[in-house]
């Protein structure tokens, strides 16, 4: 980070300007924020995401049920489905017409995707349903939820560090522009005959 190079301006020498010292303080503040505030923000965001995701995991485990389904017949692939040979995962699944019993005891049937490569009438497979037997997605597991929470915390820390560095660069840009404006004023005060002092002209 370029902020570290700004710390040299604390050195005592007769050429050090006030803006040099301000740049050094700005660099120190940026480093401290990146080293302290960014990880702290990441930990807070990660912990909040972990709590929310684990709550979602608990809710999904209560409302989603794994039930056994029976294949009635295999269906052809959907005409809107992209090239089926581009994914081995897609090849391992088939669209079938199946029967299953919902957790509330009702018998349901419909088109589902079975994790069977070549399903036949009477084959059994498992699906996830809600209490009334409607097809739902697999519930989120704790390990995946934790991974998402860690990624959220890491992303928040990186974003905080990026904002701090962006703010430092913006302030530094404004300071440099102000310095150049002062130099222009000093040159204007020196006048057009700068360098010819004492020549009698």
C-alpha positions in Angstrom: 0.0 0.0 0.0 1.3 3.4 -0.8 0.1 4.7 2.6 3.3 3.2 4.1 5.5 5.3 1.9 3.8 8.4 3.3 5.2 7.8 6.7 8.7 9.0 5.8 7.3 12.5 5.9 7.5 12.5 9.7 11.3 12.9 9.4 12.6 16.2 10.7 14.2 18.2 8.0 14.1 21.8 6.9 12.3 21.0 3.7 9.3 19.3 5.3 6.1 21.1 4.6 2.9 21.1 6.6 1.2 19.1 3.9 3.9 16.4 4.2 3.1 16.0 7.8 -0.7 15.9 7.0 0.0 13.2 4.4 2.0 11.2 7.0 -0.9 11.4 9.5 -3.4 10.4 6.7 -1.2 7.4 5.9 -1.0 6.3 9.6 -4.8 6.7 10.0 -5.4 4.6 6.8 -3.0 1.8 8.0 -4.7 1.7 11.4 -8.2 1.5 9.8 -7.2 -1.2 7.4 -5.4 -3.2 10.2 -8.1 -2.7 12.9 -11.4 -1.5 11.5 -11.6 -3.8 8.4 -11.0 -7.1 10.3 -13.4 -5.9 13.1 -16.1 -5.1 10.5 -15.5 -8.4 8.8 -15.9 -10.3 12.0 -19.1 -8.4 12.9 -20.6 -9.0 9.4 -19.5 -12.6 9.4 -21.0 -13.3 12.9 -24.3 -11.6 11.8 -24.4 -13.6 8.6 -23.6 -16.8 10.5 -26.5 -16.2 13.0 -29.0 -15.4 10.1 -27.9 -18.4 8.0 -27.9 -20.9 10.9 -31.4 -19.7 11.8 -32.4 -20.3 8.2 -30.8 -23.8 8.4 -32.9 -24.6 11.5 -36.1 -23.3 9.8 -35.5 -25.3 6.6 -34.8 -28.5 8.6 -38.2 -28.0 10.3 -40.2 -27.3 7.1 -38.5 -29.5 4.5 -38.8 -33.3 4.6 -37.0 -36.0 2.6 -39.5 -38.5 1.2 -39.3 -41.5 -1.0 -40.7 -41.3 -4.5 -41.5 -44.0 -7.0 -40.8 -43.7 -10.7 -43.9 -44.1 -12.9 -42.2 -43.4 -16.2 -39.3 -41.5 -17.6 -40.0 -38.3 -19.5 -38.1 -36.8 -22.4 -35.8 -33.9 -21.8 -37.3 -30.4 -21.9 -36.9 -28.8 -25.3 -35.8 -25.6 -23.6 -33.0 -27.4 -21.8 -29.5 -26.4 -23.0 -27.2 -28.9 -24.5 -27.4 -31.9 -22.1 -23.9 -33.2 -23.0 -22.2 -30.1 -21.6 -22.7 -31.1 -17.9 -22.1 -34.5 -16.3 -24.3 -33.4 -13.4 -27.2 -32.9 -15.8 -26.6 -36.3 -17.3 -26.9 -38.0 -13.9 -30.4 -36.6 -13.5 -33.6 -37.5 -15.3 -37.1 -36.0 -15.6 -39.6 -38.5 -14.5 -43.3 -38.8 -13.6 -43.4 -40.1 -10.0 -45.7 -40.7 -7.0 -44.8 -39.8 -3.4 -46.5 -39.5 0.0 -46.3 -36.1 1.6 -45.4 -35.8 5.3 -49.1 -35.0 6.0 -50.1 -38.4 4.6 -51.5 -37.2 1.2 -50.5 -39.0 -2.0 -49.0 -36.7 -4.6 -47.7 -37.2 -8.1 -46.0 -35.0 -10.7 -43.0 -34.4 -12.8 -39.7 -34.3 -10.8 -36.0 -34.5 -11.4 -34.7 -37.8 -10.2 -31.0 -38.5 -9.3 -31.1 -41.6 -11.5 -29.1 -42.0 -14.7 -31.5 -44.4 -16.4 -34.8 -44.6 -14.4 -37.3 -47.5 -14.8 -40.8 -48.0 -13.6 -40.8 -48.8 -9.9 -37.4 -47.3 -9.1 -37.2 -45.4 -5.8 -35.4 -42.2 -5.2 -35.6 -39.4 -2.6 -37.0 -35.8 -3.0 -37.4 -32.9 -0.7 -41.0 -31.6 0.0 -42.7 -29.2 2.3 -45.3 -30.5 4.8 -48.0 -30.7 2.1 -45.9 -32.6 -0.4 -44.9 -29.7 -2.7 -41.4 -30.0 -4.2 -38.8 -27.8 -2.5 -35.1 -27.4 -2.7 -32.7 -29.3 -0.5 -32.3 -27.6 2.9 -29.2 -25.5 3.5 -26.6 -27.4 5.6 -24.6 -25.9 8.4 -21.2 -26.2 6.7 -22.4 -24.4 3.6 -24.0 -21.7 5.8 -20.7 -21.2 7.6 -18.8 -21.0 4.4 -21.2 -18.3 3.1 -20.8 -16.4 6.5 -17.0 -16.5 6.2 -17.2 -15.2 2.7 -19.5 -12.4 3.7 -17.2 -11.4 6.5 -14.1 -11.5 4.2 -15.9 -9.5 1.6 -17.0 -6.9 4.1 -13.4 -6.6 5.4 -12.0 -6.2 1.8 -14.7 -3.6 1.0 -13.9 -1.6 4.1 -10.1 -1.7 3.3 -10.9 -0.6 -0.3 -13.1 2.3 0.9 -10.4 3.4 3.4 -7.7 3.3 0.6 -10.1 5.1 -1.8 -10.8 7.8 0.8 -7.1 8.2 1.5 -6.3 8.6 -2.2 -9.1 11.1 -2.7 -7.9 13.2 0.3 -4.3 13.0 -1.0 -5.4 14.1 -4.5 -7.2 17.1 -3.0 -4.1 18.0 -0.9 -1.8 17.8 -3.9 -4.2 20.0 -6.0 -4.2 22.5 -3.1 -0.4 22.4 -3.0 -0.2 23.0 -6.8 -2.6 25.9 -6.5 -0.4 27.5 -3.8 2.7 27.0 -6.0 0.9 28.8 -8.9 0.1 31.7 -6.6 3.7 31.9 -5.4 4.9 31.9 -9.0 2.4 34.7 -9.8 3.7 36.7 -6.9 7.2 36.3 -8.1 6.3 38.1 -11.3 7.4 37.8 -14.9 10.9 39.0 -14.2 11.7 36.2 -11.8 15.4 35.3 -12.0 16.4 38.7 -13.2 16.6 40.4 -9.8 19.3 43.0 -9.6 20.1 43.1 -13.3 18.8 46.7 -13.5 16.1 45.9 -16.0 
